[in-house]
Amino acid sequence: EEQPMSQTILTAPAPQARPDYTGISDAMLYDIARHNASVLSAGLLNLARNAKDDEDRGHWVARRRLVKQQARVLNPEDRAEIIAQNEVWRLENLALPAAA
């Protein structure tokens, strides 16, 4: 059964140069992407815990839930999907407010 491609949401400007992944195996890329998802999830959890009100908290909790869902459906056999999703998570990590 084919799994759906995870939703990608770009919340930061694109970088000047994309990292070169040519020498990295698919398995290592998958591990890197899952790591970036975990780092982002932790930052979002921190933002939710430190939210100024329920609306702000709800925003960060919903975003964290989506990241966790994206990580669950990330296809370890689709190199292009892994790279695309990893870039989104990496850029979002960079764009998180300082409170994360």
N, C-alpha and C positions, 0 to 999 in steps of 0.2 A: 504494500500500500504506500502510495506516494504521500509524503508529508507536505503540508503547505509551507511555502516560504514565509519566514518570519517577517513581521511588519518592521520596516525601518523608518525611523523618524529622525531627521537631521535637525538638531537644535542648535548647531554652532556653524560658523562659516567654514567653508572648505579650506583645508590647509594649502599652502603654496605647493608643496611636493608630497605626494603620497608615498608612504614607505614602500620599499622594494621587498616583496615577499617571494621572489623567484627561487631563492635557495632554501626555502623553508618547506618542510614536508606538510602534507595535509593534516596529519595527526597533530603536529606542533602548532599549526595555525588554529586548529580547533581548540587546543588547550589555551592558546593565547586569547582567543575570542572569549572562551568561557571565563578566563581570569578577568578580562576587562568587564564582562557582565557582572561578575562578583564584586569588583571594585566599585562599579557604578551603583549596584544595588546597595552596597554599604553606605555610599555617599548619599543616596536617596533616603535611606533609613535614617541617617543622621539628620538630614534636612526635615524629615517628618517629625522626628523627636523634638527638634528645636523650632518647630513652626510657631508662628505668632498667633495663629487662630485655627479653627477647625477647617475652614476653607483651604487655607494654605497647606495644612496637614493632609487633607484629602487629595490635593493635587500631587504631592510627593508620594503618597501611598499608592495612588493610581498609576503613576509613572513607574514606580518600583514593581508593581504587579505586572505591568506590561513587559518590562525588561526580563523578569523571571519567566514569563510566558514565551518571550522571544528566545531565550536561552534553551528552554525545554524543546522547542521545535527546530532549533538550528540543526541542519542536516550535516553530519560529519563527513559526508561523501560529496558535498557540493562546494568545491573550492571557491568559486565565484561568490556564492552566498555567504560563506564564512568570511571572506575578505570584506565584502560590502557591509555585513552586520558588524564586524569588528571595528571598521572605520567609524561607523555611526556611534557605537559605544565609546570608542576612544575619544572622539570629538565631543560627545556629550559629557564625558568625564572632565575634559578640559574646560567646558563651559559652565559647570556647576558653580553656584554661588560659593563664596568663601566659607560659609557656615558648614559646608559638607566636610 
